[in-house]
Amino acid sequence: MTIKIPTISKLKEKLSLPKPWDNVIIFLLNILIAIPIFIIAHQNLIDLNWPIHIDRILLFILLVVIIQLILRLVKTILILIIFLYLISLFYGTIFGGYGFGRVFEDYKYMIYSMSENPKPQDIIIEKLLPFPNKSKIIDAVDFANPKVRNFALYATSKHFTTSNETGDKRRMIQCFAIFKEIRNHWNYVNDPKGREYIAYASESLQHFSGDCDDHAILMSACIKAIGGTPRIIHTGGHLYPEMLIGNKNDLEYAIYLIKEVLFINESENQEIHYHIDERGQIWLNLDYTATYPGGRFMSEEILGALTFN
C-alpha cells in the first residue's frame, strides 16, 4: 500500500478559494490595509494643494495598486492565515474572548485616532523640579472623604450613563463624566492677596470656586475616588490636572469617545492634547480652561508632576 503525498501545486489548489471569492477577499483586505497607511502618509507628506486634492487621490490609488500586487503574490499562504484567524475570532465571539466585535471596535478607534491627528507633548524628566507645596497638596486631595466620593458617584450617575462598557473603558467614561460636571460649574476665584490658599477637595465642593490649584486638587481627588489615576502638573505659574489614559490603544478609544460620542460639539474641529511620560504612558489634559478632555494646554512647559497612584 502506497501513501500519496500531495504535491505543492495540489496543496496550493486545495488551500485556495474558488474564484471570484479569492479576488473579493484580497480586495477587501487591500482596502482595510490601505486606509490606515493612507492616513499616515496624508499626515506626513507635504500637501501640494492641487485642485480637488488630486495628489491625495493619486496617492490612495497607488497604495491600493501596490498592496493588491503584494497580496496576490502571497495569496496561498494569506488564505490559510485568514482561515486560522477567522476560526480564532469565532471562538472568541462564542466564548466571550477577543471576537469580531472587538476587532471592529479596535479598527474603528485606530482609524479615527489617526484621522484626528492628536498633539502629543513629551515630558523631559531632566527638567522636572521639586513640586511646590507638595505635602499640602497631597493632603488636600482627600479622595477618601465621603463628600468627595459621593460627589464623584453623583457625577457618574448624571452624565454618560447609557454606555455598556466595562472595566477600564467604563472607568474612563466615568472620569470624563466627572470632568464634565466640574467643568460645568467651576468658577475661577483668586487666592487672598499675597497668600497661597490651598483648599481641600471636600472644601471646594461647597461652591465649586477657586483658582487653578484648587481645581486641579478637586479634579484629582474625584478621579482618584472612583479608581482613576490622576496627577497634577506644575508649570511655574499654573497647576492643572491630567488623568492616565494608558497606552496607544487606550488613547485611540479615548479620542473616539471625546470626538464622536461624549463631547461632540465641544471638540468639533479641535485637537486632542496629551503628554507621554518616560514610561510611554499617556496622560490627558483636564485643565479648567479646556471645554473637553484633551483640550489645549494653557501652558506647556512642565516643571513638576505630582502623581496619585
C-alpha positions, -999 to +999 in steps of 0.1 A: +000+000+000+014+034-010+006+067+005+003+096-019+019+128-008+002+158-023+025+179-044+030+216-036+008+226-065-021+204-054-017+217-018-019+252-031-050+243-051-067+229-020-059+259+001-071+284-025-106+297-025-127+293-057-129+323-080-141+350-077-141+348-039-103+349-037-102+382-055-130+396-034-113+388-001-080+401-013-096+434-024-114+438+010-081+432+028-065+457+005-089+484+015-086+477+052-048+479+050-047+509+026-069+532+047-046+535+078-015+536+056-030+564+035-040+584+067-004+581+079+010+592+046-015+620+043-005+634+077+033+632+070+036+642+033+036+678+021+002+689+008+008+700-029-025+720-029-036+705-062-072+711-073-097+688-056-067+671-038-057+651-069-023+644-053-041+626-024-064+607-048-034+595-068-016+585-036-045+564-025-048+547-059-011+540-059-013+524-024-042+502-034-023+490-065+009+482-046-009+464-018-031+445-043+001+432-060+017+422-027-014+404-015-017+384-048+019+373-045+013+357-011-023+347-019-020+310-009-004+315+025-027+345+030-058+324+027-045+299+052-037+327+077-071+343+072-088+310+078-070+304+111-077+340+121-114+336+115-115+304+135-099+321+164-124+351+161-154+327+160-140+310+192-135+344+209-170+356+199-187+324+212-168+321+244-165+358+253-129+364+243-115+386+216-141+383+188-154+400+158-170+429+178-137+437+194-119+437+161-144+461+146-141+484+175-103+484+176-101+491+139-127+519+142-108+536+171-075+533+153-088+549+121-105+577+140-074+584+161-052+586+131-075+609+112-078+633+142-040+638+144-037+643+182-010+665+195+014+648+220+038+667+242+067+647+257+079+653+292+116+659+296+124+643+330+157+662+334+138+695+336+114+685+364+119+705+396+106+700+432+069+703+434+058+735+453+036+729+484+038+692+477+027+679+512-002+704+514-015+694+480-013+657+488-033+663+520-058+684+501-065+657+476-088+640+502-103+614+478-114+592+508-136+619+522-173+608+519-182+642+504-157+637+476-167+601+470-204+609+469-199+638+445-179+616+422-206+590+423-232+616+416-213+629+385-210+593+371-247+588+375-256+621+359-236+620+327-229+594+300-249+566+317-260+548+286-227+531+279-225+493+282-187+493+285-170+475+315-136+476+332-111+503+322-132+517+294-161+522+318-139+539+343-126+562+316-161+573+307-169+579+343-138+601+347-150+621+317-183+625+335-165+639+365-146+663+342-179+675+326-197+681+360-168+701+375-162+720+342-198+730+340-199+745+375-163+758+381-160+795+390-124+809+389-117+830+420-082+843+430-065+835+463-063+861+490-038+888+481-003+879+490-012+844+502-013+810+486-045+794+498-048+756+491-083+743+495-092+707+503-112+690+476-140+685+500-140+722+508-141+732+471-173+711+466-192+737+486-191+765+460-171+750+430-149+780+432-112+787+435-080+791+414-061+766+392-046+746+421-080+743+438-095+730+405-066+706+400-069+692+435-107+687+432-105+670+398-076+647+410-095+638+442-127+629+424-109+608+397-089+590+424-121+584+443-135+562+415-103+543+408-087+565+382-051+577+383-047+615+382-017+637+385-011+675+389+013+693+366+033+723+377+043+749+351+056+777+372+026+800+374-001+774+368-012+740+381-036+717+361-048+681+364-042+652+340-056+616+340-038+584+330-053+571+298-029+541+293-013+530+261-018+540+224-048+517+220-064+533+250-057+567+235-075+557+203-105+547+223-104+580+243-102+601+212-132+583+197-152+588+228-144+625+230-149+634+194-177+611+184-197+602+215-193+624+246-180+658+236-190+661+200-199+699+200-171+710+223-143+691+204-156+699+169-126+708+146-103+707+177-072+687+185-066+663+214-036+673+236-018+649+259+016+641+274+037+609+271+058+602+301+092+584+303+075+550+305+053+556+274+021+561+294-003+587+280-018+615+302-048+636+290-052+672+299-082+681+322-075+718+328-104+741+337-095+761+306-105+731+284-141+725+274-134+688+267-108+663+279-076+668+260-082+705+253-054+729+245-028+733+273-028+768+289+010+764+295+031+736+280+064+739+298+063+713+326+084+719+357+070+693+380+045+664+382+027+650+412+011+616+406-016+600+427-013+563+421 
